[in-house]
């Protein structure tokens, strides 16, 4: 019984995009499948209104109709002004959390300098967030603005393992900073503030202590101002490498050259005296 | 720390002409075998993490069956390292405390550097530049002593930082948080240094130079021919002959099977080691040259 039910359910979810998705979009897609469909924006810019049907059907929203998100479209379309898509219709919790974040505050002041839902999730190709591919991609997305933080993250064990394609059990940006309610570290309410860092570490490191949480995850070995300890450690290690190879690379090269000269001399000696005995000492 | 055969039966059997000089005891060769196994495991599972951006690192990891395997193998290699360090000190303690061996920490048979080593360095450099006579080397050459202490320092630095990275929460009960970021930096750079040093410098000094090319079998068989001994360690030969002790160093040759297996395995490891060192060197320069250019421009 249970298995049968499951089979029906999975068959239905598989068929849904084919039925629902395929039924309605053609009405919209009769125009929006055109790659050249554009809207004129202020300042002489244009916005493409093209929708790739295949991508959309493969996205997590593939089973929804266009008007589920694009509400307010009237018979007068395209001359009406459909409002902005409100993700909060379904994802009210996430939107409420986002509204508290530093990103939302900055976005309100200047939308060009901070992300909203679409900046990270995309529009018509929204994917599940718990896949390896999506997780790895978020690192580059955060890194578009937070370049130094991406670089210093990649210097840590967490970052290196993630970069090798292994995101299981490894934290990405949003595992520590939270995905929607991101706050600056200076805010006591932030996941990464002095007050709450330990609780965040404890999520994975069950035996973490206060000192453990004081570890600066984003320490920068190239910045003497931000991370003097790491900078000097790095410099001393580089000097040790230079010392070791500075001594031994010339030693090895000189030895190799001397060996070669001795070898040549030996061959010459044995070649000139007894011509009958050749190839003995190679 | 010369290894002398302890019974005449062991020392003197076999025809005199084929006898060889015993340089390394079975125990010492066994420890070196553990060092080799642990070192290769650690290098091939750890280095890809440091050079994670590079395609060759990803190739090594996928050849090992992914990061999870590498992680466990690396810890296995670490345990093996702590085992051989323990075995090494156990032998030294046994020879010093129980057997009361003399010259373990001083004199010509000791691995501890002496004034003669400085003279040998100078003589060697002169030989490099103008040829002529090579320094008369005793039991341990200065490059072997440097190798030994470089390895000891590497084991210390990598062992301590490796443990901190293995148990970060435990160690930060005692140490400040920056111990973790410091350990990450030290462990990665020291490991790259150790791998390149072993495969470029140690391999050349021990195996790839003219007299030994392509491999010095002493590390497998423990033995050296009389002719090689006289050429490579003239000062030791002189000393041993003066004491009339040559007999005690002589043993029958090792089994040819052992030599064959040792040579095959040794050459495979040599190619693997040189390969990863070339990758490390290439990637390090590729990372550093733009940095240096940016700094000066």
Interface residues (C-beta under 8 A of the other chain):
Chain A: X154 X155 X156 X157 X160 X161 X163 X164 X165 X166 X205 X207 X208 X209 X211 X212 X213 X214 X215 X216 X219 X221 X227 X229 X230 X233 X234 X237 X238 X240 X241 X244 X245 X248 X249 X251 X252 X254 X255 X256 X257 X258 X259 X261 X262 X263
Chain B: X48 X49 X50 X52 X53 X57 X58 X61 X66 X67 X68 X125 X127 X128 X129 X131 X143 X146 X150 X165 X168 X169 X170 X172 X173 X175 X176 X177 X178 X179 X180 X181 X182 X184 X185 X186 X189 X190 X192 X193 X196 X197 X200 X201 X204 X205 X209 X210
